[in-house]
Amino acid sequence: MGLLDESGILYVIADVLSIVTIASCLVSKVPQIQTVRQLQSAKGLSVNGLLMELCSYTVTMLYNYTNGYAFLSYLEYPILLVQEYVLIYYVLQYESLLGKRAYQWAAVYVAVFVGFATTIIPSSLLMMLVPFTTPVGATSKVMQLIAILRSKDSQSVSLITWGISAFTNSTRIYTIMLDSGDKMLLANFGISTVLSSSVLLAAWYYKKPKKD
């Protein structure tokens, strides 16, 4: 049995990592949601960063879906999106930003999402948007990192959530290399791994007890 055959050990490892990644994503943002709800505060969290992250997740999922890539290679995105919706809802609520305008933008988002998923909006436009997911996703994490560094307070930031983010981004580098070798996706996950790890370290540092 060759190592590079579809039935080889490399692909078995890729499938196992995909399953572990998906399982991790089932709860990746739950600790963050619980933290925000318990504290009734979104201090240290970047609203703009979350919205940019939402856009990045959405485009990446639709890109994988419309290209017919293996479902296991992107199943975490529908799971992450549901959790992202809930997290953004609570952050907007505690930041007093949940109003008519927010619901109008939500309606626009749903319309565009359905348009791409049903190919009413040409998939060629998605191809144009995908290259922007890397800078957009990276910027969302940079904004989160800056929010922590500016406030010097990561009380509302979940270490578990960012730890899972760093782990799942790194595993996707391996699975995508074997599945499609898509350079845009590899660049996206490589940069995301570095930035998620940076946010994790910053959040950990500012959660340390302050010395007198």
Buried (B, 14 or more C-beta within 10 A) or exposed (E): EEEEEEEBEBBEBBBEBBEEBBEBBBBBBBBBBBBBBEEEBBBBBBBEBBBBBBBBBBBBBBBBBBBEBBEBBBBBBBBBBEBBEBBBBBBBBBEEEBEEEEEEEBEEBEEBBEBBEEEEBEEEEBEEBBEBBBBBBBBBBBBBBBBBEEBEBBEBBBBBBBBBBBBBBBBBBBBBBBBBEBEBBBBBBBBBBEBBBBBBBBBBEBBEEEEE
